[in-house]
Amino acid sequence: MTTRRTFIKQTGLFSVAAFVTPSSFLKVNKKIGVQLYTLRGDISKDPKSIIEKVAAIGYKEVESFGYNSGKYFGMSPKEFSALLKANGLAHPSSHYMLASLSGNWQKAIEDAVTAGQKYMVIAYLLDTERKSMDDYKKIAAQFNVAAEACKKAGIQFGYHNHDFEFVDMNGEHGFDILLKETDPKLVKFELDLYWASFAGKDPVEMFKQHPGRFPLWHVKDMDNTGKKFFTEVGNGVIDFKKIFAHAKESGMQHYFVEQDECPGPPLESIEKSFKYISKNLVS
């Protein structure tokens, strides 16, 4: 599999829970979002056309990625913001890499404000950045400093998980360190529901243990095979009805469909996910 993620063997499949009535979802944000990384192959070639197609499907929010040299997909923050607004799309969040924190972070914050973002999220930790628990402690300290700068600009700082944060390291988990050693008011989390489930974690239990820390979600499903591969939302084994019923407890404000790998055209996959969410989770 070719993705930006590193797959680590984990056991335990997220068990499907009991049915929850639709009335539980009435207060959930109905503006369905998509993480544009799913469309990375297409958007790198023709960003304007892809943004138009995303809007045509019915999405109302996007989460961007790939901020580089002050630009989003080759456009200035102002140009990218204008493109989104012309298509009726909001841009509440974007992904960044840890190296951004040691670069011109203040410039990135200023560009994020111009681009309309309310959240700046660290997307991934490289293998070399997370070799030990001490590394996670240093990262947590970096997060607090970066988040303080974000706060001054009216932006919330966050971190997006995969599965490696839950690997046992002498009785401790990197994710626990990030939770414990960051200021709850300054540092929030974007819970990737697939990766948490892949690691054998129950998102609802995480919400109960750390209420309000997860204002952002990545909504992606897991197929019912031994490979536990990505699939369209509603086509797999993750019980989204149960999870969405606990949206308020988690502090969820925005959620983004993401599918790291698609069996065919990514636009077709995100449309299937959109239809399922619209009909079953936020209708």
Salt bridges, closest charged atoms under 4 A:
GLU61 OE1 - HIS254 ND1 2.88
GLU63 OE1 - HIS95 NE2 3.47
GLU63 OE1 - HIS218 NE2 2.70
ASP111 OD2 - LYS107 NZ 2.71
ASP127 OD1 - ARG130 NH2 2.68
ASP176 OD2 - HIS173 ND1 3.73
GLU190 OE1 - HIS95 NE2 2.74
GLU190 OE2 - HIS218 NE2 3.40
ASP192 OD2 - HIS160 NE2 3.00
ASP192 OD2 - HIS218 ND1 3.51
ASP192 OD2 - LYS220 NZ 3.03
ASP202 OD2 - LYS242 NZ 3.49
GLU205 OE2 - LYS208 NZ 3.62
GLU249 OE1 - HIS246 ND1 3.01
GLU258 OE2 - ARG4 NH2 3.10
GLU258 OE2 - ARG5 NH2 3.02
GLU258 OE1 - HIS218 ND1 2.82
GLU258 OE1 - LYS220 NZ 2.95
ASP260 OD2 - ARG5 NE 2.42
ASP260 OD1 - LYS220 NZ 2.44
GLU261 OE2 - ARG40 NH2 3.14
GLU271 OE2 - LYS275 NZ 3.73
